[in-house]
Structure formats: C-alpha cells, structure tokens
Amino acid sequence: MKILLVGGGGREHAIASAIAKSPRCGRLYCAPGNAGIAEIAECVPIGVMDFEALSAFALENEIDLVVCSQDDPLCAGIVDYMEEKGLRVFGTRKNAAVIEGSKAFSKNLMKKYGIPTAAYEIFTDPDEALRYLESCSFPIVLKADGLALGKGVLICGSYEEAAAGVKEIMSDRKFGEAGSKMVIEEFMTGREVSVLAFVDGKHLALMSSAQDHKRAGDGDTGLNTGGMGTFSPSPFYTEEVDRACRDLIYQKTVDAMAAEGRPFKGVLYFGLMMTQNGPKVVEYNTRFGDPETQVVLPRMETDILDVMDACIDGTLDRIDLKFADNAAVCVVLASEGYPVSYEKGKVITGLESFHGKQDYFCFHAGTKTGPGGEILTNGGRVLGVTALGATLKEARAKAYEAAGWVSFDNKYMRHDIGKALDEIG
C-alpha cells in the first residue's frame, strides 16, 4: 500500500511508526512531517490545510490510503474534500468533527442524550457571561468554544479571575474566533483519564487507557499546554470505571452522533473525570490524543492498517483489538518558555542513543533538519521520550533515564510525570 499521513507532530511520528510496522505498508509519505518522521517516511512540504495540494499529491502518486489525525484539517473538512476527489481517507468527516470543533455542540449533545458531564451554560455576549458569574461558586471553568490548540481552557478561582478570563477569551480574542462563543461549566474534581477509541460509525473498539499531564510545571502548576507527558495504562481506570463508562458514555456517544445524522468514523478521544458521582466527560476530541498516542500505539499489537480499513468500511466489529500486557511512559522535552514564548533552532544531540533499543522511542514533535544535516528544535514541544516496561514504575524510570540522553539549549521538562503512581505503592 501507498499511504499519505497528514501532519507533522509527535502524534504523527507515533502513528507513522505504527503504520511502518505493518507488513501491508509499502511506501509511506508524510506531509509536512518532521526530522524524526523523515527517518521512516518520505516527507512532503505541503501544509495540513492545503487540501488542494494534498489531494493532487495523493492522486498523482496513486495513494491507497490518506490518514489525517490533526484537529484543524479534520474540523475544516479535509476528509470530505478528499473523498469527493475519489480518495480513501481515514479520519472524521466535518459534520462529525464538530464534536471537538465546538464545545457548545458537544455539551448540548451530552445533555440531550443523558451522557454525564459537568453542568454548564453557553454565552455569546461577554456582559451576560459576567452577570452569570456573579451567581457562581468558585473555582469555575471557562472554555473557548472552538479549537485553541488545547489551551483555550481557564480554571478560575475567583470572580476577578473569571472576569479577566472572559475578557481574555471573548473580548480580547486571545484564541481568535474560538472565543466568539464560550462555555462556563462547573469545576469537577477527581482523577483524569483519557480513553481513545476507533469508531466505524456504529461500533467502537477501545484502546488502552492513558493519563495526560497538561500543566506546564511540576505539581500541575503553570499554564495549560498541549501535554507535558503521559502514561498508559492508567491504574486508576479500574474494571468498575470501565463498566460504568461502557454503560453511560462510550456507545451512547457513538449512537448519539448517528442519531444526529453525524455518524462518527475515525478516532474518538474521551477525556474523562473520575468524580465522586462516577465518571463524567470533560471533553471529546476527534483524533488521536497527543501525547497519549505516544504511549498507546507502541503497546498496540493489532495491525493499525487493518483497524483503519475496518473503520472506513464499517466492519470494526470483526477486529480483535489487542494491546501488550505492559506499560509505557512518555516525558515531553520542551523549549524553555513553552507554551508562551520560546526560541527555535537549537541543535539537538544524543538522538543516536535510541538506535537499536527496542523498548525506547523518541517521537519528534517540533524538529527540523538543519542545512548541515543536524537536527534542530522547531517548536514548543520538541520530543516525546517514551519507554516501555513490565510495570508503569519500570517504564517511568526508563523514560526519565532516556530523557537524559538528549540535550539541547533551553531544554525543559517536568520531573513528576507519573508521580501519581507512587500513591499505589
């Protein structure tokens, strides 16, 4: 098979690695890719939003399967566009991708179909939002309605903080048009868990659970980021929690989307909160999570191309999705100053340390190749260092060991990824 993967981050590097393992993979292209992906795929300098150029490339090169896992192009309709050109695409169509593209849509969907989530209100007028906040208890959560690179969520501990947040999101438009509408919802407490699922419109196949660390600083301090590290499976996602989620959330969401005339195909991400009143949905994403993908896919034993074909063809119920009985931990190496401001173009050394090591992975998120062939930093999140182990604690120790193999100026990472594992002895 000839495959075109659209994207260029750590998630796409993990997906590319999974695809490259398939005996069905003949030639793999990635647009635009990055320096790490270039080691296993031919990178093509086409942006993810250039649907016309991507489609032309796919047609000219007789691509058998296009894989898209990035939120912006999915919500903008890349799957619809390419399917109209006669291409076979794994990803979510525009009318279903709205489950991530609009938080107001997803909250109203959950309310209509009885899927547990936090209580909420939706606002398009900042003055009305401010009046509503006067009646609220704190902390409270403000969410920009649209896509905001995982950063359009503010947790506010007081009315003053919330009022400043309303100004930031709705008046100053810090997150652009994503802030033209805003959701205000109750603050939920509990353990957060991420669960990814392959979906074919009717059926779903759950992947292994994971737990992300969104805050920039140790001890869950600082600003929200796209993710500073993760581990899989989550020991806090128990059999009891799994049963509750299967009864109340997973299939009900897929059925709700179908009932709305928006059948969901692709990968559906469930961001869950384990509250005192049971599991509730924090958010949906219409794609593989990042960096969750970097700990989930290395543990997947089933051929990913078989699964993707089944999602497209509506035959996912025939797939036996299997994961290894092991664990994985990913530590993100970022540029100092992320997610606000940071320098690029720093030389990365030590990447050769990963060559030939079976249980270690270095997924490139923000890298590029320099004029002399050197690998340079090219983003806020630079690398996702992942290690496998028989247990989570073993995987965690190996991941931090491997994180020390890599160096670049302004290298920054959290030192407590998976620290919650200490609570379970």
C-alpha angles and dihedrals in degrees: 000000000000111000133189116200115197115213141047113225139097091278091056092048089055091047091047090052091052092048092047090056091060115101086218092063110102107162123004124200127183128197115232096343125168140244094283096046088050088070092065104022140036106255118219120201097232123123120238093242095051094096094167095054093042092051092046090051092048093050095044092050094043093239112195096199134018115201119198122180105159122107102224098056093039093053090044092056107258092150093052091046094051095043089055087057090055097256126141109236136186109209143074123295118238098255090056097038087068086085085080099023093064122035088190090058093049093047092049090047091054092047093050095049099037098249109157115251140137120293111260151169129211125223137188095173117067092207091056089049091053092050090050091051090059088070096045132101118226149280095046135170127238119195129187105229098229138049114306105164091263092299104092095095123096125188107205124196098192142022090257092055091046093049089052088049092053089052091048095049105032107023104030092033093217088171095041120229089349085081098055086097126029137196120214112195141170118271110250123204128206141074116321119222131179122214122185123201136188109227131192099187095274109026132047134200115203122224123210117291122255140184123222131203108217103174118091098227139057114273091031092287130143132032128337113263136183087268134302098206144328146198137213138241103025111223086204091064095084130182088257091054090046092054092049092049092048090051099042110023124015107054092028089061093050091046091047092054091049091048089053090055091252105109109194121227126171129034120339117197118207114200104197136189119205099217129178086258094053134273118329133183116255095178146333126229125195095219147036110306121243122251092005090073089062092064100032103050096048086060096048114107100182117092104262093212090058089052094048092050090051091052091053094045097043094243101114091124087072094058121094101208109204135186129192118257093246140086139247135202126192124198115194117221107208139179114263108261097034128172093027110037133339143159124256133200098060116150114247118214133184099044091124088068089078096057113114095004108126101198097043129080133181109198114195115226105164111013139120137184115256126222092266095047094262119138114244135191112256107171149021095271105044109173139005109214108201131182134184124219141167088251135022092250092053091048090048093052091048093047093054090045089054093045086064092058092069127071137182134148113275092016110171133180141158115255098205105062106146093007088136086072088075088070091067096054 
